[in-house]
Amino acid sequence: MGTLMFLIFIEESADILASFGIRVKVFADDVKLYVRILNDVDVSTLQETFNFHITWAEKWQLSLSLDKCCVLFLQLPEPAVSFSLGGVNVRGVSSCLHLGVNVTSDLSYT
């Protein structure tokens, strides 16, 4: 029953995040957000999405692993923007692990 309830929670979160115009991919308890940032409005929208996700998780008493959260920019050089989740800065990275595959900012993988 716990797994079913978790999936219901995550599905609601993904639907609401998608309403912000953010592409959402979910695998088990791993959520990836994809968005194209072209201007300051897009930056603000992504930060609002992060703020919403924190509020949503607190409402349902779910904890987020903030130390595992990161932002991977697929543009070099990286834009001079920063994001936060619940007052914690989300670190920008040049590569990240996704389901056992290390993906880099130039979309190469190992």
N, C-alpha and C positions, 0 to 999 in steps of 0.2 A: 504494500500500500504506500510506503514511503517513496518509492521510486515513481509511482504514478502521480502522487501529489507534487513531487519535484518537477516532473515534466509539465504538469499543468501550470505551475508557477512560471517556469522558464518560457513556455509558449506565450503566456500573457505578456511577459517582459519583451519578448522578441516582437510581438505584434505592436506593442506601444512604441518601441524604439523605431520600428519600421515607419510608424506614422510621422516621425521626425524627418523622414527622407533618408534614413540611414539603412544601409544594407546590413543585415544581421545573419550570421551563420552560427548555429548551435550544434555542439557535439557533446553529449553527456552534460557535464557541468562547465564546459568551456564555451565562452561566448566571444565571438569576434565581431567587431563593428568595422564596416568599410564605408568611407565617405571620401568624396573628391572635394578638396578644399581649393577654391578658386579666389576667395576674397574673405574679408573680415566677417561677413555674415555667416559664411560656412564655418569659420572658427567658432563664432558665438553659438551656432547651432550645435556643434559637436560638444562644446562645454555644457550647454543646456542638457544635452543628452546624457552626459556623464552625471550631472547634478540629479537628473530625474532617476537614473539608475540607482544612485545611492539612496535617494528617498524611497524608491520602490523596494529596495532590499531591506531597508530598515522597517518599512511598513509590514513586511512579511517575515520579519525577524530572521533574515538570511544574512550571512556574513559574506563579504567579498574578500578575496585574497589580494589586497591592494599591493602587496609586494610582488605579485606576479603580473600586475597590470603594466602595460607599456604602450607606447605609440611608435609605430614603424612608418616612417615617411618614405614614400616611393619616389622621391624627388631629391636630387642633389644639386646644390647644397640644400640642407634641410631649412625650411622656413623658420624664422625667428618667432615661434609661437610656443606657448607652454600650456599644459592642461593640468587639472587637478581632479581628484576623486575624493570627496569627503574631506577636503582640506589638505590632502596628501598629494604632492606633485607626482604626476605620472611621468615616468622617465622616458625620454626619447631614445630609441635604440637603432643600431644599424642592421641588426638581425634579431629574429625571434624564433622560438621553438613553437611549432604548430603540429600537434599530433605526432611528435617524434621526428618531424622534418624541420631543419633549420632553414628559414627563409631570410634572404638578405634584401636590402633596399633596392638592389638592381634585379630582384626577382629570381636570382639564382638560388639553388637549394642543395643541401647535403643531407 
